[in-house]
Amino acid sequence: MSPRYAHITGWGMAVPEKIITNEDLAKIIDTTDEWIVSHTGIRERHIAGEHQTTASLATEAALRALEMANLAPADVDLIIVSTSSPEHIFPATACLVQDRLGAEKAGAFDLLAACTGFVYALNLAAQSIRTESIQNALVIGSETLSRLVNWKDRNTCILFGDGAGAFVLQSSEEPGGVLSAILRSDGSGGDLLTVPAGGSLHPATLESVLDGQHFIHMNGREVYRFATRVMSQATQEAVEAAQLKMDDIQLIIPHQANLRIIEAAVNRLDIPMERVMVNLERYGNTSTASIPIATCEAFEQGRLKSGDRVVFVAFGGGLTWGSLAAQWSGPFPTERKVVPIRYRRLSRFRSRARRLRRRVEGLLWGRGKTI
């Protein structure tokens, strides 16, 4: 049998309309636009509205990626949502997305690896395709980190924004697609970037809420040192694992956390900034969504073309870091035109019908029975 390859055939993004600029932040905390730009490179960030959630942004990005790939939700076998701001501990945000898309036969789960999560999820989906357990996967990075930010903490509230990005991965006998991946972690640094409370160790209490333990806490200096080291190292490892050289890579798309971190990593790699995609000045740090959002914009700007070799690289809390090398594919040729939004409309009725069916089953089979 011919080996299978996992190609990236669709991509899409979604960001809230509301924008908070550095000037807006300067009105509520002790900072200035000049200080934020000089230390982070960020000028503004998108913030979710009252009715926008991690699942709603993920669904919107997913629909755009499916439309790009011309793939029906019913043909998706697996949905992975990488997020640090899930709707609930459970059910998985991915299951909510699956229901809203109408992806009837898809398995769905969330992946938590902080800002590195999208790279982890891409590799998991690619491996599932290579082993022929699935044909088509939907990988989504989605965040509403504004709900986890302490807007009185000037060290963190200037950094984070909301948004979502999605990739469609499809199986093919044609060589290309995902070429290699490097995944790493170091739990000894887990306390450097964390949301201390809300899990099983420190469940929510009145005291934990009043003490701000449900907000993002970060040791910025230590995270900076860690990130500048591992970003360049992971990039080189992924390139070598793909049996390539840095000169073979047309574009590097790093996690958009801090411009100084990106510049330091690029300096270690000894490549020009022109070969690196940077858009964090308009979005801030959108965690797991930053790489797919930057990828969408790189394609729109003509910086990413079919056949190009690209490296995605990220770091995050955990500590985690990783990189993935891929040959950019683009949509597979197809004769039919798929309109994924139609499946979403029908999915609302399907979801109601399934709820009704479970109630009927409960009446017929569940009388007098308890769990």
Beta strands, then each sheet from edge to edge (+ up, - down):
strand 1: 5-14
strand 2: 19-21
strand 3: 44-46
strand 4: 78-82
strand 5: 107-111
strand 6: 136-144
strand 7: 162-172
strand 8: 177-185
strand 9: 193-194
strand 10: 217-218
strand 11: 251-254
strand 12: 309-316
strand 13: 320-327
sheet 1: 1+ 7- 6+ 4+ 5+
sheet 2: 2+ 3-
sheet 3: 8+ 13- 12+ 11+
sheet 4: 9+ 10-
end
